[in-house]
Amino acid sequence: MVDKDLKIIDTVTDSNLLEFHCWSHDKLIDQANDIHLWDSILPKCAFSQTYQFPELIKLCEINYLPNERAIVTPTQEILLTINAQSINKMLHIQPELEGVPLSIGTLTELYLKLDFPKRPQIFQTFLAEIAQIPKKNPPYSTAMFPEQTKKVTMLSCILGYFTDENVDESILGFLSIFCPGQPPAITFNFSQLLADAIYDQLVTLPEKRVFKYSLVLFHMFCISNQKGLQ
């Protein structure tokens, strides 16, 4: 039954996630990141994956104070606070550049607020020339957006979707912020989403035995430069 729980299964994609990490990293290195969402190395480590650094996560679980949202030392000294602010600091995001918090609700609302005549503009921008604008409501197959597959995969992983096979209302809302030759209309920041996900999974870890954000915590520990890490 656990293996069939869609909430704890890693996102199923056609891409090898390790190769996808490298692609994201290369985009950042050559400054060809056309998504313009994260000026950091987080795209390389944001994809939630289970079963990484189990010893580290076990120690984090034992020494986590939910009310403080902090990992502490055996002497109760705060070692690492995990909230949106600390994640923004990890990403080197300045307060004035924090952007709009990313969430499924926010993205879905973007799409639902579009006037019906404006919704086809998303397809006119991203659909292959030979494809027809669909007449039914979403979700649609990701195969309809061949040039945007990597964006759909990235967002599906970050939002914790079971698969990247479908483009639903939230992903359509995400695609709606783009216009050819122009920066996106909205800059998103998913630090709060990430902080809440880490909190939820650390709190429920004794019961569910699943944690998907090991790489993020590992990176936060590496840059914290705390003596208590020893």
Secondary structure, DSSP 8 states (H G I E B T S, - for coil): -GGG-TTTS--B-SS-HHHHHHHHHHHHHTT--TT---SSSHHHH-S-BSSSSHHHHHHHHHTEETTTTEEE-TT--EEEE-SHHHHHHHTT--GGG--EE--HHHHHHHHHTS-TTTHHHHHHHHS-TT----SS-S-EEGGG-GGGHHHHHHHHHHHT-SBSSEE-HHHHHHHTT-BTTB--S--EE-HHHHHHHHHHHHHSHHHH----BHHHHHHHHHHH--GGG-
